[in-house]
Amino acid sequence: MDFSLSDNDRALWESARRLALGELQLAGPASGFDHSAWNRISELGVFQVDPADTPGALARTTHLLEALGTGGADRGLLFAAGAHFFGCLWPLLQLGTPAQRELWGPPLESGRAIGALAITEPEAGSAISALSTSVTTEGDQVVLHGHKTLVTNATVAQVLLLIAKEFPNRGSLGLSAFLVPTNTPGVSLRPIQTIGLEGAPSGEVELNSVRLPATSRLGAAGGGLGVLLAAMQAERTAILAGFLGAAEFDLARCDHYLKSRRRTGEQSSLADHQAVQHTLAEIRCRLESARWLLYRGLWEVTQGRDRIAWPAMVKKCVSEAVYECAHDIQCLYAGAGWRNLNRSATAVQDTMAILAASGTTEVQLNTIASQLTKTLVPLTGPGAP
Ligand SMILES: Cc1cc2nc3c(=O)[nH]c(=O)nc-3n(C[C@H](O)[C@H](O)[C@H](O)COP(=O)(O)OP(=O)(O)OC[C@H]3O[C@@H](n4cnc5c(N)ncnc54)[C@H](O)[C@@H]3O)c2cc1C
C-alpha cells in the first residue's frame, strides 16, 4: 500500500492549495453557490479523468479536494464538487455507454456542466426499496413521474443521475438509473433552505411525465442498484476528503488564535494550558486516524477489492471525526466562536449536515454489520472454533 503522490500529482496538490489559500480566500465566503470559484477549480482540472487510468482519477480528485480544503476552500464548494464528481460523473464513466460518456463526459469533466445524484424522495430516504418515482416505457421512450428531494446541486445542475423504480414488485432490484437533462420539459427544480453547506445548493426535483429517449437509461433496466452502489462507493469513500483538509486549516487557525490570546498583564497564552493542548492533540489524533482510514478505503476501492464495507466505514468514521473536530474547535473559541470567528460556527453546521449525506451513520452501521463476516480475520488452524 503506497499512499504517496507522484511528482505530477504533488505539484497539482500544491497548485490546488495555493488557489484556495490565495484567490479563493481573498474572494471571501460567497452566499450560495459560488460560480466563479467553481470555474476556478474546474480550470485547475479537479474533474479531469485520464481514460487510461480511471481508478487513478478517483484518487486524484480525492487528493485535490483535500488540498483545496487545506487551503481553506469553503466546505459547501467542496461538497458540491464531490456530489458532481463522485455522485454523477464517476458512475457515468464506470457504467455509461460510449455515446453517454461522449455526450456528458467532456462537459462534466470541464465543469461547464454540473451534475447531481437524485435518489432521495420525501417518503424514501434511508429505505431505497421504498422509492416510488415511476418509469413507463412507450416505444423507444421512457416516461418518468415522481418527486426527489435534498438533491445537492439540483438548482445549478445541467444533468441529474436519477434513480427510479421501473419494476415495482422487485424491491431494490426493480430500480433503474437515468441521465436526465434538467432542461427536459416536465422537470422542475426548487431550492431548499438548509442550515449549513450553503455553497452546495440543495433542491427539490419534480418530474411531471418527463419523456426521455430510452437511451437515457444508465445501465440495464433493473440495474439501478448497481449504479447507486457505484455512486455510493465513490461518495462514501471520497466526498469528505475536502472536509479533512478543511479541518486541518481550521485547526491551524484555532492554534494561532489560542497562542495569540493573552490575558492583560500575563505572558502565557491560552495555548499554554494543558487542557487546551490536550484538546488540540485529540483533534490531531482524530484527523490523522480519519485520514488514514480514508486513504485505506480509497485503496480498497481503486484496487477493486471492496465496494461496500470500506466505503461505509470511511463515511461513518470520517463524518463523525470532522464533526467532532469542528465541535471541539468551536468550544475552544468560546464566545468568539459564537460570533463565528474564523467561521467556526459555520464549520459545525457544515459538518453536522454531512452526518446524514450518502446515508446516515445508522445506515452505514447496518452495512458494516451486514458485511462483517467478510471483513473478519479468518479463524483457521487446529485451535479454531
Ligand atoms: C447534506 C446532505 C446532502 C444530501 N445530498 C443528497 C443528494 O445529493 N442526493 C440525494 O438523493 N439525497 C441527498 N441527501 C439525502 C440523504 O441521502 C438522506 O437524508 C439520507 O439518506 C437519510 O434519509 P432521510 O433524511 O429521509 O432520513 P430517514 O430515512 O427518515 O431516517 C431518519 C432517522 O432514522 C434512522 N433510520 C432510518 N432507517 C434506519 C434503519 N434501517 N436502521 C437504523 N436507523 C434507521 C436514520 O439513521 C435517521 O437517524 C442529502 C442529505 C444531506 C443531509
The ligand as an ORCA input file, in Angstrom:
! r2SCAN-3c Opt
* xyz 0 1
  C     -26.022     17.463      3.314
  C     -26.900     16.470      2.622
  C     -26.736     16.241      1.263
  C     -27.563     15.334      0.602
  N     -27.413     15.168     -0.748
  C     -28.231     14.308     -1.400
  C     -28.124     14.148     -2.819
  O     -27.293     14.771     -3.479
  N     -28.974     13.290     -3.429
  C     -29.920     12.580     -2.749
  O     -30.645     11.813     -3.358
  N     -30.054     12.721     -1.401
  C     -29.237     13.565     -0.718
  N     -29.366     13.732      0.643
  C     -30.376     12.975      1.354
  C     -29.764     11.862      2.207
  O     -29.310     10.821      1.384
  C     -30.836     11.416      3.204
  O     -31.046     12.495      4.093
  C     -30.408     10.182      3.973
  O     -30.356      9.056      3.128
  C     -31.374      9.890      5.123
  O     -32.694      9.879      4.680
  P     -33.786     10.744      5.453
  O     -33.248     12.110      5.634
  O     -35.081     10.581      4.773
  O     -33.842     10.088      6.907
  P     -34.756      8.854      7.369
  O     -34.573      7.717      6.444
  O     -36.140      9.353      7.603
  O     -34.084      8.487      8.749
  C     -34.397      9.177      9.966
  C     -33.615      8.521     11.104
  O     -33.948      7.126     11.185
  C     -32.770      6.343     11.091
  N     -33.018      5.130     10.305
  C     -33.708      5.045      9.149
  N     -33.704      3.774      8.698
  C     -32.980      3.052      9.589
  C     -32.609      1.680      9.678
  N     -32.965      0.789      8.750
  N     -31.852      1.283     10.731
  C     -31.468      2.182     11.685
  N     -31.800      3.501     11.651
  C     -32.543      3.923     10.622
  C     -31.769      7.219     10.355
  O     -30.434      6.826     10.624
  C     -32.103      8.587     10.899
  O     -31.466      8.786     12.130
  C     -28.561     14.626      1.323
  C     -28.710     14.852      2.693
  C     -27.900     15.761      3.339
  C     -28.095     15.985      4.805
*
